[in-house]
Amino acid sequence: MYMLEQIIENRRTVKPDRYTGEPIDDELIWKLLKAANWAPTHGLTEPWRFTVFSGEAKKELLQFLNDLDAELNGSNEVRNEKRKRMIDASSHIISIGMKRGTNEKIPELEELLAVAMAVQNMWLMAHSLGLGAYWSTGQLAFTDEMRRYLKLDVNDKSLGFFYIGKPIADLPKGKRITPIEEKVTWK
Ligand SMILES: Cc1cc2nc3c(=O)[nH]c(=O)nc-3n(C[C@H](O)[C@H](O)[C@H](O)COP(=O)(O)O)c2cc1C
């Protein structure tokens, strides 16, 4: 199998319950971010915007998420505890944002697609460096409150969080429900 084929097939969602809790060098995180910046875009809009949370900043993020959850859904200790475990186990958490450009010829959808490509680049790079990573979305991530917290403007979007940590031993087994042949019309 070609090396790239292996990297693509073996990249996995590795959630924080499978992280050792060890810190990762910022230098490696920069490698992920640089890979993200090589994603293609229509019109070179480069709409991805990231905020990296590590160390003390993770505690601020946790507090913000707990407060927002309490405001929107009512305070819930079980959810707070789960969130704390996820954030504590992660070395870095990168918020994923989309900065809407001013070129009206580029639809928003294309900017969103480009951000997803940037995340895939980060994810493949994380995997090739032996790091575990996970894209988490959900209710709080998509709120205006979260968008403002990330200093994104009204036309921008908050698209979730990329959790990163050192994985414990084995990666989870990958699966796909249907083979590619069922999703392709070849004429
Ligand atoms: C845009 C996007 C959002 C995701 N959000 C979540 C999420 O909120 N919770 C979750 O458990 N997994 C989430 N995932 C991860 C998927 O569950 C995971 O990619 C899928 O199960 C396939 O596993 P694999 O990444 O190991 O191939 C998300 C993935 C993508 C691409």
PDBQT file of the ligand as one rigid body, heavy atoms in Angstrom, charges set to zero:
ROOT
HETATM    1  C1  LIG A 201     -17.592  17.740  10.826  1.00  0.00    +0.000 C 
HETATM    2  C2  LIG A 201     -17.418  16.639  11.833  1.00  0.00    +0.000 A 
HETATM    3  C3  LIG A 201     -17.982  16.765  13.091  1.00  0.00    +0.000 A 
HETATM    4  C4  LIG A 201     -17.857  15.756  14.034  1.00  0.00    +0.000 A 
HETATM    5  N1  LIG A 201     -18.436  15.911  15.270  1.00  0.00    +0.000 NA
HETATM    6  C5  LIG A 201     -18.398  14.893  16.144  1.00  0.00    +0.000 A 
HETATM    7  C6  LIG A 201     -19.038  15.026  17.409  1.00  0.00    +0.000 A 
HETATM    8  O1  LIG A 201     -19.565  16.078  17.764  1.00  0.00    +0.000 OA
HETATM    9  N2  LIG A 201     -19.031  13.956  18.241  1.00  0.00    +0.000 N 
HETATM   10  C7  LIG A 201     -18.419  12.772  17.878  1.00  0.00    +0.000 A 
HETATM   11  O2  LIG A 201     -18.461  11.824  18.651  1.00  0.00    +0.000 OA
HETATM   12  N3  LIG A 201     -17.735  12.647  16.719  1.00  0.00    +0.000 NA
HETATM   13  C8  LIG A 201     -17.719  13.681  15.842  1.00  0.00    +0.000 A 
HETATM   14  N4  LIG A 201     -17.036  13.575  14.661  1.00  0.00    +0.000 N 
HETATM   15  C9  LIG A 201     -16.164  12.414  14.422  1.00  0.00    +0.000 C 
HETATM   16  C10 LIG A 201     -16.901  11.267  13.783  1.00  0.00    +0.000 C 
HETATM   17  O3  LIG A 201     -17.661  10.612  14.745  1.00  0.00    +0.000 OA
HETATM   18  C11 LIG A 201     -15.882  10.321  13.164  1.00  0.00    +0.000 C 
HETATM   19  O4  LIG A 201     -15.099  11.006  12.217  1.00  0.00    +0.000 OA
HETATM   20  C12 LIG A 201     -16.551   9.134  12.475  1.00  0.00    +0.000 C 
HETATM   21  O5  LIG A 201     -17.108   8.306  13.448  1.00  0.00    +0.000 OA
HETATM   22  C13 LIG A 201     -15.597   8.315  11.629  1.00  0.00    +0.000 C 
HETATM   23  O6  LIG A 201     -14.506   7.838  12.399  1.00  0.00    +0.000 OA
HETATM   24  P1  LIG A 201     -13.011   8.072  11.929  1.00  0.00    +0.000 P 
HETATM   25  O7  LIG A 201     -12.767   9.567  11.994  1.00  0.00    +0.000 OA
HETATM   26  O8  LIG A 201     -12.160   7.328  12.912  1.00  0.00    +0.000 OA
HETATM   27  O9  LIG A 201     -12.854   7.543  10.547  1.00  0.00    +0.000 OA
HETATM   28  C14 LIG A 201     -17.134  14.578  13.711  1.00  0.00    +0.000 A 
HETATM   29  C15 LIG A 201     -16.543  14.459  12.441  1.00  0.00    +0.000 A 
HETATM   30  C16 LIG A 201     -16.691  15.468  11.505  1.00  0.00    +0.000 A 
HETATM   31  C17 LIG A 201     -16.041  15.318  10.156  1.00  0.00    +0.000 C 
ENDROOT
TORSDOF 0
